[in-house]
Amino acid sequence: MEHYHLTLAEIANLTDRSIKSVYFHAREKDGSIRMPLPEVTQEAPPETEEGTLQSLAFLLSANLITPANYAQCVEDAKRKFNGGGP
């Protein structure tokens, strides 16, 4: 069992459950055990006027939006966060 780096004593101490767990575990193409990735979930922070304006300023500085589009988006954001509706 050199592939798994287990001694005969360690193999002898495996329980039926641990043998099943190892034997039937998902494998990579080379036969190694596929390690499960932790599931990370995080709620998006609430949208704020300041955050929206910072994002728009970044888009403008990176030339991803035109100055005219930036001005319109800023106006829309101010309206949205100051009770002007969607």
Beta strands, then each sheet from edge to edge (+ up, - down):
end
